[in-house]
């Protein structure tokens, strides 16, 4: 059954939330949402920073991804679209 009243970005919310939880340290969820600069920042900090800090930077970026994933999945579709697609809030 197709609900035409559902926002078109529902699948992005779920996909971004799951990717943020599973691959949050790589910033893949940022690329899915169209935040290329933020995705590159997370990826570079995770890889380069992880090398120089023996993985501490990667763990910190992964924690940020986990938190963002939980935030994405706990928002309603309308809240998600308003905050992350219309208002363009890139972080949390």
Residue pairs with C-beta under 8 A, 6 or more apart in sequence:
6 77
7 77
7 78
7 80
7 81
9 77
9 80
9 81
9 85
10 77
12 32
12 33
12 85
13 72
13 73
13 75
13 77
13 80
13 81
14 73
15 29
15 32
16 29
16 32
16 33
16 69
16 72
17 29
17 69
17 70
17 72
17 73
18 69
18 73
19 28
19 29
19 32
19 69
20 28
20 29
20 65
20 66
20 68
20 69
20 72
21 65
21 66
21 69
21 70
21 73
22 69
23 29
23 65
24 42
24 61
24 62
24 63
24 64
24 65
24 66
24 68
24 69
25 42
25 46
25 58
25 59
25 61
25 62
25 65
26 42
26 43
26 46
26 65
27 38
27 39
27 40
27 41
27 42
27 43
27 46
27 61
27 65
28 39
29 39
29 65
29 68
29 69
29 72
30 36
30 38
30 39
30 42
30 90
31 39
33 84
33 85
35 90
37 90
38 90
38 91
42 61
42 64
42 65
45 57
45 61
46 57
46 58
46 61
46 62
47 58
49 56
49 57
49 58
49 61
50 56
50 57
50 58
67 92
68 91
68 92
71 92
72 80
72 84
75 83
83 89
